[in-house]
């Protein structure tokens, strides 16, 4: 029998990105709809890559395609609420990276949701995996490795 996943503490993450929920994020049950969590994961990671100068979403030759994603939910988040997205790199391959993200209610000691996604980095034009991650990505990933 597999152990039930447990929420992570803030110390488990290398960097944090402040995010805010939006009115449209709530569903009929009064909390963030499950698909919003995945959007927050993507926003946090890509924001860090853009700020590090690794990702150029408009003209960069290398882009990341999500090939796997997962989320465990521990507590509800809702609008209006500030969220701290913790990000860490769990695995780095030749052309892929597994990012792990914890979504924390502002000031909370443990995450309300924890998930991961895997980016395979590909050539923008051919959509084929790169031979190796560009130097700017390698530098940015160092800052995300706990």
Helices and strands as residue ranges (DSSP letters): G 10-12, E 15-20, G 23-25, H 34-51, E 62-73, E 82-92, E 96-105, E 113-123, H 135-142
